[in-house]
Amino acid sequence: MKTRTLFATALTAIALSASLTTLAHSAEATPYRYGQNLDIANVISIDVPNSPQCEVVTAQMTYRNSAGDVKVLDYEQLSSVCTNQN
């Protein structure tokens, strides 16, 4: 009986993860504007592209707002290489 419960729980978690990923990819990204008010209840993922040099890159945050809608926001930040330079 425990095996069935564990298996059902695992399948539910996989299905939920797949549906969140699908929702995140189907949402159209909006660019961030300085001073923009954000309604972020839960961050789902943050994707930052790798860059071999110190430069500004466009990162993408997928989040859920207080109404439960999945949103995607593009914003600019320095690449991670910049923090390692002296």
LOGUMAR-794910 format. One record per residue (C-alpha): residue number from 1; x, y, z. Coordinates in steps of 0.05 Angstrom, whole numbers. Layout:
<atom num="NUM" x="X" y="Y" z="Z"/>
...
***
This chain:
<atom num="1" x="0" y="0" z="0"/>
<atom num="2" x="57" y="48" z="16"/>
<atom num="3" x="88" y="35" z="-52"/>
<atom num="4" x="23" y="55" z="-88"/>
<atom num="5" x="18" y="119" z="-47"/>
<atom num="6" x="90" y="137" z="-60"/>
<atom num="7" x="82" y="122" z="-134"/>
<atom num="8" x="19" y="164" z="-139"/>
<atom num="9" x="53" y="222" z="-102"/>
<atom num="10" x="113" y="219" z="-149"/>
<atom num="11" x="68" y="219" z="-211"/>
<atom num="12" x="29" y="279" z="-184"/>
<atom num="13" x="94" y="317" z="-171"/>
<atom num="14" x="120" y="302" z="-240"/>
<atom num="15" x="55" y="324" z="-273"/>
<atom num="16" x="53" y="388" z="-232"/>
<atom num="17" x="125" y="404" z="-250"/>
<atom num="18" x="111" y="392" z="-324"/>
<atom num="19" x="49" y="436" z="-323"/>
<atom num="20" x="87" y="494" z="-289"/>
<atom num="21" x="142" y="488" z="-340"/>
<atom num="22" x="91" y="490" z="-397"/>
<atom num="23" x="56" y="550" z="-366"/>
<atom num="24" x="122" y="586" z="-358"/>
<atom num="25" x="141" y="575" z="-430"/>
<atom num="26" x="73" y="595" z="-457"/>
<atom num="27" x="72" y="661" z="-419"/>
<atom num="28" x="99" y="719" z="-461"/>
<atom num="29" x="157" y="756" z="-428"/>
<atom num="30" x="149" y="829" z="-412"/>
<atom num="31" x="210" y="874" z="-406"/>
<atom num="32" x="222" y="906" z="-337"/>
<atom num="33" x="218" y="981" z="-333"/>
<atom num="34" x="255" y="1018" z="-277"/>
<atom num="35" x="206" y="1034" z="-221"/>
<atom num="36" x="155" y="984" z="-245"/>
<atom num="37" x="111" y="956" z="-190"/>
<atom num="38" x="115" y="880" z="-187"/>
<atom num="39" x="65" y="832" z="-157"/>
<atom num="40" x="108" y="771" z="-142"/>
<atom num="41" x="78" y="719" z="-96"/>
<atom num="42" x="125" y="661" z="-114"/>
<atom num="43" x="187" y="657" z="-159"/>
<atom num="44" x="185" y="594" z="-202"/>
<atom num="45" x="252" y="602" z="-238"/>
<atom num="46" x="306" y="651" z="-257"/>
<atom num="47" x="346" y="639" z="-320"/>
<atom num="48" x="411" y="678" z="-332"/>
<atom num="49" x="450" y="665" z="-396"/>
<atom num="50" x="523" y="647" z="-390"/>
<atom num="51" x="572" y="697" z="-419"/>
<atom num="52" x="647" y="689" z="-426"/>
<atom num="53" x="659" y="764" z="-415"/>
<atom num="54" x="635" y="818" z="-368"/>
<atom num="55" x="574" y="848" z="-401"/>
<atom num="56" x="500" y="864" z="-392"/>
<atom num="57" x="456" y="803" z="-405"/>
<atom num="58" x="381" y="794" z="-408"/>
<atom num="59" x="357" y="748" z="-352"/>
<atom num="60" x="287" y="720" z="-346"/>
<atom num="61" x="246" y="709" z="-283"/>
<atom num="62" x="184" y="665" z="-283"/>
<atom num="63" x="138" y="678" z="-225"/>
<atom num="64" x="67" y="671" z="-199"/>
<atom num="65" x="29" y="734" z="-178"/>
<atom num="66" x="-20" y="741" z="-120"/>
<atom num="67" x="-78" y="722" z="-167"/>
<atom num="68" x="-42" y="656" z="-184"/>
<atom num="69" x="-24" y="676" z="-256"/>
<atom num="70" x="43" y="655" z="-283"/>
<atom num="71" x="83" y="714" z="-311"/>
<atom num="72" x="151" y="721" z="-344"/>
<atom num="73" x="194" y="782" z="-336"/>
<atom num="74" x="257" y="800" z="-376"/>
<atom num="75" x="308" y="844" z="-341"/>
<atom num="76" x="380" y="864" z="-351"/>
<atom num="77" x="438" y="848" z="-304"/>
<atom num="78" x="513" y="841" z="-307"/>
<atom num="79" x="538" y="772" z="-325"/>
<atom num="80" x="566" y="729" z="-269"/>
<atom num="81" x="637" y="738" z="-298"/>
<atom num="82" x="635" y="811" z="-275"/>
<atom num="83" x="633" y="792" z="-201"/>
<atom num="84" x="696" y="749" z="-208"/>
<atom num="85" x="738" y="805" z="-237"/>
<atom num="86" x="783" y="851" z="-195"/>
***
